[in-house]
Amino acid sequence: MTRFGTFILAAFTCALTSNLNVVYAQVHHSQGEKAQVEQQEKSKTQNSANQPQDFVLCTGWHALCTSSSDCQMNGDKADCDCMRVDETHIVATAEIQDLPVKLATQAKCTVKHPCNVDQAPICKSIRSGTYEVDNVQYRWVSTYSYRGWCSILAAGIKACNPEAKDYVGDTYWAICDAAPCTEIQNPANPDQPLSCQYRVDTGPFAGMNNSCTGENGGIMSSMPAWAWDFEKNTYPFPMPGYEYAGPACAPLKSDPPPPAQTSADKQKQEP
């Protein structure tokens, strides 16, 4: 081979080696990125699985303030007269005000390992009367249940936004979840023998009785506007037990017949 041929061969070999190195580096980098993405997705899945349950179910006595529409402002809180009921109820874990109980509940009751009825630490705290807020233990706690839900739904739920232009209604509303409550001695309304100390909010809310204004100069116990689908008239997220409570309020009649199946639908159903 001539000197020129040897030079060309060496140059070609060098270029080929260089290109292979670049390709290897690109493949190695791509594999590294893929592994990183897979690890990130795995972490997201693990983190999601470790997220606390949004709601837990308890049984027994609790305060129910769904119909409280005349809560009175008291400093930065609102005092609401509420019902006393004994039935299965729902606790929003993020709203628990007893911090040790909240942390214990969120640690035990997760998306991956959800708590069954009465397994959550908050259930024991409510049942035993050891729910503590600001160094005071309370026998009664305001949670949520579906008693009277059909009448509430029939009365109407209205979108209320105090921040909107030309808005007419209350600028405050009471947050009923996990509020501490005390017994009223000789209550004016025997059907509301409990007084619950509610936190208040000024953001958009769901107006009960198709109104944005409380009664008797008070404010209403309610929920944030994002927690209700005003077009579909239902919760926009899975709410424990609502698959039964919702249909229970529907008129007693047949639904429209299902649409006729197409040949494509039938093929999908075949094994």
C-alpha positions in Angstrom: 0.0 0.0 0.0 1.3 3.5 -0.9 2.0 6.1 1.8 -1.0 8.1 0.5 -3.3 5.0 0.8 -2.0 4.3 4.3 -2.8 7.9 5.2 -6.3 7.7 3.8 -7.0 4.4 5.6 -5.7 5.9 8.9 -7.9 8.9 8.4 -10.9 6.8 7.6 -10.3 4.6 10.7 -9.9 7.6 12.9 -13.1 9.2 11.6 -15.0 5.9 12.0 -13.8 5.5 15.5 -14.7 9.1 16.3 -18.2 8.6 14.9 -18.6 5.4 16.8 -17.6 7.2 20.0 -20.2 9.9 19.3 -22.9 7.3 18.6 -21.9 5.4 21.8 -22.0 8.6 23.8 -25.4 9.5 22.4 -26.8 6.0 23.1 -25.3 6.1 26.6 -26.7 9.5 27.2 -30.1 8.5 25.8 -30.1 5.4 28.0 -29.1 7.6 31.0 -32.0 10.0 30.2 -34.4 7.0 29.9 -33.2 5.6 33.2 -33.6 9.0 34.8 -37.1 9.4 33.4 -38.1 5.9 34.6 -36.7 6.7 38.0 -38.7 9.9 38.2 -41.9 8.1 37.1 -41.2 5.4 39.7 -40.7 8.1 42.4 -43.9 9.8 41.3 -45.8 6.5 41.6 -44.3 5.8 45.0 -45.0 9.4 46.2 -48.6 9.1 44.9 -49.0 5.8 46.7 -47.7 7.3 49.9 -50.1 10.3 49.7 -52.6 10.3 52.6 -56.2 9.5 51.9 -58.3 12.6 51.3 -61.2 11.2 53.4 -61.6 8.5 56.0 -64.8 7.0 57.4 -65.8 6.8 61.0 -68.9 5.6 62.8 -70.6 7.0 65.9 -71.6 10.4 67.3 -70.5 13.7 65.7 -71.7 17.2 65.1 -73.4 17.9 61.7 -73.5 21.5 60.6 -74.8 21.1 57.0 -77.9 23.2 57.7 -76.2 25.9 59.7 -77.0 29.1 57.9 -76.7 31.7 60.7 -73.2 31.2 62.1 -72.1 34.3 64.1 -68.7 35.8 63.7 -66.6 35.8 66.9 -63.2 37.3 66.3 -61.5 35.4 63.5 -63.8 32.4 64.0 -67.5 31.8 63.6 -69.8 30.1 66.1 -72.3 27.7 64.4 -75.2 25.9 66.1 -75.2 22.3 64.9 -77.0 19.0 65.1 -75.9 16.0 67.1 -76.1 12.7 65.1 -75.0 9.1 65.4 -74.1 7.6 62.1 -71.3 6.9 59.7 -69.4 10.1 58.9 -66.6 11.4 56.7 -63.5 13.2 57.9 -61.3 15.3 55.5 -57.8 14.4 56.7 -56.3 17.7 55.6 -58.7 19.6 57.8 -57.9 17.8 61.1 -57.0 20.5 63.7 -55.5 18.2 66.3 -51.9 18.1 64.8 -50.6 14.8 66.4 -53.9 13.0 65.4 -53.7 14.6 61.9 -50.1 13.4 61.4 -50.9 9.9 62.7 -54.0 9.6 60.4 -52.1 10.8 57.3 -49.2 8.4 58.0 -51.5 5.4 58.6 -54.2 6.0 56.0 -52.5 6.3 52.6 -53.5 5.8 49.0 -51.5 2.6 48.9 -52.7 1.4 52.3 -56.1 2.9 52.9 -57.9 2.7 56.2 -61.2 0.9 56.4 -64.1 2.2 58.5 -63.0 3.2 62.0 -59.3 2.3 61.4 -58.1 5.9 61.2 -56.6 7.4 64.4 -59.0 10.4 64.0 -61.9 8.0 64.5 -60.6 6.9 67.9 -59.9 10.5 68.9 -63.5 11.6 68.1 -65.0 8.6 69.7 -63.0 8.9 72.9 -63.5 12.7 73.3 -59.7 13.4 73.2 -59.7 15.6 70.1 -57.5 18.5 71.1 -57.4 22.1 69.7 -55.4 24.9 71.4 -54.7 22.7 74.4 -58.4 22.0 75.0 -60.0 18.5 74.5 -63.4 18.3 72.9 -66.1 15.7 73.2 -67.7 16.8 69.9 -66.3 17.3 66.5 -67.9 18.5 63.3 -67.6 16.1 60.4 -69.7 15.3 57.4 -72.5 12.8 56.7 -75.4 12.6 54.3 -78.3 13.1 56.7 -80.9 15.4 55.0 -78.8 15.5 51.8 -81.8 15.1 49.4 -83.5 18.2 50.8 -80.3 20.1 50.6 -79.8 19.1 47.0 -83.4 20.0 46.2 -83.1 23.4 47.7 -80.2 24.1 45.3 -76.5 24.8 45.6 -75.3 28.1 44.1 -71.8 29.3 43.0 -70.8 32.3 45.2 -67.7 34.3 44.4 -67.1 37.3 46.7 -64.3 38.4 44.4 -66.5 38.8 41.4 -67.7 42.1 40.1 -71.3 43.1 41.1 -71.4 40.1 43.6 -74.2 40.2 46.1 -73.8 38.0 49.2 -71.6 37.2 52.2 -67.9 37.8 52.0 -67.2 35.2 54.6 -68.2 31.5 55.0 -67.6 28.9 57.7 -65.4 25.9 57.2 -67.2 23.0 58.8 -64.6 20.2 58.5 -63.1 18.9 61.8 -64.2 21.9 63.9 -64.2 21.5 67.7 -67.7 21.7 69.3 -69.2 22.1 72.8 -72.7 21.4 74.2 -75.1 24.3 74.6 -76.9 24.4 77.9 -80.6 24.9 77.3 -80.3 25.5 73.5 -82.9 27.8 71.9 -83.3 25.2 69.2 -83.3 21.7 70.7 -82.4 20.3 67.2 -79.1 22.2 67.4 -77.7 21.4 70.8 -74.0 21.9 69.8 -71.9 25.0 69.2 -68.9 24.6 66.9 -66.0 27.0 66.5 -65.4 27.3 62.8 -62.5 28.8 60.8 -63.7 31.2 58.2 -62.7 31.8 54.5 -63.2 34.6 52.1 -62.8 32.7 48.8 -65.4 31.4 46.4 -67.9 29.0 48.0 -71.0 26.8 47.4 -74.1 28.7 48.6 -76.6 26.5 50.3 -80.4 27.0 49.8 -79.5 28.5 46.4 -78.3 31.6 48.2 -75.0 33.4 48.9 -76.3 35.0 52.0 -76.7 33.6 55.5 -79.7 34.1 57.8 -80.3 36.4 60.7 -77.2 38.5 59.9 -75.0 35.4 60.1 -72.9 33.5 57.6 -73.4 29.9 56.3 -71.5 26.7 56.9 -70.3 25.6 53.5 -67.6 24.2 51.3 -65.2 25.8 48.7 -66.6 26.3 45.2 -64.0 23.9 43.7 -65.5 21.1 45.7 -68.8 21.1 43.7 -69.6 20.8 40.0 -72.4 23.3 39.6 -73.2 22.2 36.0 -73.5 18.5 36.8 -74.8 19.1 40.3 -72.4 16.6 41.9 -69.0 16.3 43.5 -66.1 16.6 41.0 -64.1 14.0 42.9 -64.7 10.6 44.4 -66.7 11.3 47.6 -67.1 8.3 49.9 -70.6 6.9 49.9 -71.9 9.4 47.3 -72.5 6.6 44.8 -75.4 5.6 47.1 -76.4 9.0 48.5 -76.7 10.7 45.0 -79.0 8.1 43.4 -81.1 8.0 46.6 -82.2 11.6 45.8 -83.1 10.8 42.2 -86.8 10.6 41.2 -88.3 7.1 41.5 -88.6 6.2 37.8 -86.8 4.3 35.0 -83.8 5.7 33.2 -83.9 6.1 29.4 -83.0 2.9 27.6 -79.4 2.3 26.7 -78.3 3.1 23.1 -78.4 0.3 20.6 -75.2 -1.6 20.3 -73.2 -1.4 17.1 -71.4 -4.3 15.5 -68.1 -2.8 16.6 -69.4 -2.7 20.2 -70.4 -6.4 20.0 -67.0 -7.3 18.6 -65.2 -5.6 21.5 -67.3 -7.7 24.0 -66.3 -11.0 22.3 -63.5 -12.9 24.0 
